[in-house]
Amino acid sequence: MIINEIQDQIIDEFNLFEDWMDKYNYLIELGNQCPLIEERDKTENNLIQGCQSRVWVSAKVNSDGRMQITADSDAVITKGIISLLLKVFNDQEPQDVYDSNLYFIDKIGLTSHLSPTRSNGLLAMVKQIKLYALAFTIKK
């Protein structure tokens, strides 16, 4: 599935919930399904700067040339947010990840329902994943 199809699917999923308490519960549920980073990769280099909570993100390219991203956080909502990003970006070509426009974040109302520090953390997570994608694109 391409990035925009996944974003549209996420928008549809969030539209099923009427209030934000249900959406937060769904984010927590998604966080429980997050592809977890290996403990050995929970290093300062993989720690996202600018997040209120601790978030680690690691990425590699598999033999098919597609990105494989794992992550973890010590906060349940943040773990759900990074899970959404992984849902969009995992198994995608690095160039597609780098070029993507993440419209789903605004469409589901996420930015307007996050605290300023969580919004900054979300931007930092996206930036780091895109930096990984750029590095993989240049390496190619």
N, C-alpha and C positions, 0 to 999 in steps of 0.2 A: 504494500500500500504506500502511496506517496504521501509526503508530509501534509499537504493540504487536505487530503482525504482523511487523514488521522485527526487533524485539527477539527474538521467538520464533524467527525464522529464524537469527539470530546464535547463539542458545543451541544450536539444532540443529547448526549448523556447528561450534561448539566442542566439542560432545559427540562428534564424530567422532574427535577426538584423545584419546589415552589419557594422555599425559604432558605436562607443562608445557613441555618443550623444543619439542615439536611445536606447541604453542599459541603460544609465542613466535615460532617460525618463521612461523606463519600471520599473526601480528600484523605481522611485518616485511614479509611479502608484501602485506598490506593497505596498509601504509604506502607501498609503491611505487605503489599505485593511487590515492593520495590526490588529491582535486581541489586542485591547488596554488594558493596565493595568488599574486597578481601581485607581482613584485619591488617595484614602487612602493608596495604595501600593506604591506610589511614595515617598519612604523613602530613607534615606541614606543607609540602609541595602540592598536595591534593586538597588541602583545606581552602574553601572559598573565602576570600577576603571580602568584607563588607556585609556579611550576614550576622544577624543578631545571635542566631544559634550556630552550632558547629555543623558544617556540611562538608563532606568530602565527595569529590567526583574524580573518577578515573576513566580514561578512555583509551581504546586501542582500535586498530583496524584488523578485521578478520581476513581470512584468505580470499574471500570474495570481494575485498576492498570496501566493505561496509563497516560503519562505526559500531562498536560495542561499548556501551557506557554503563558503568555501575556507580552507585552512590549510597550514601547513608547520612543520617542526621540524628542529632540527639533530641530533636523536637518533632512531634508527630505531624503537625500541620506542614512544617517545612519538608518533612519526608514525603508527604503527599504531593506537595508542589513539585519537588524534584522528580517524583514518579511520573507526573504529567509530562514533564520535559523529556524524560527517558522514553515514555510511550511515543512521543512525537519523533525523537531523534534516533533511537536505536534502530539498527539495521538499515540505515540510510547511507548514501554516498557522502563523503565529507564535503564535497563541493555543494551538494544540495542542502546540507545542514548549514553551511556558511552563508549561502544565498537566501535562506528561508526568511519569510516574514511571519512572525508569530502573532497572527491576528486573534487566535483563540483566547489569549489571555484577557484581552479587553471584552471580547464577545461574551465570555462567561461571567464577566463582572469581577474577575479576580483582583485586578489592580485597585478597584474602588472599595474592596472589602478587606484589604490587607493594611496593616499598620505601615507607616512610612518606612520603618526599619525592615519589615518583611518585604516590602516592595523593592527596596534597595537590594536586599538579598536575592530576590528573584532575578533582578537585572544582572547581578553579579554571577549567578548560576548560568544564565543564558550566555553572558559574555565569555565565561570560561569554556563552555561547551563549544562555542563558535571559534574560540582560539585554538582548541584542540583540532577542530575541523580544518581550520586554516593551516595549521602545522601539517596535518596529514595530506592536505591538498598540495602543499609546497613540496613535501617529501616525495610525493608520487611523481 
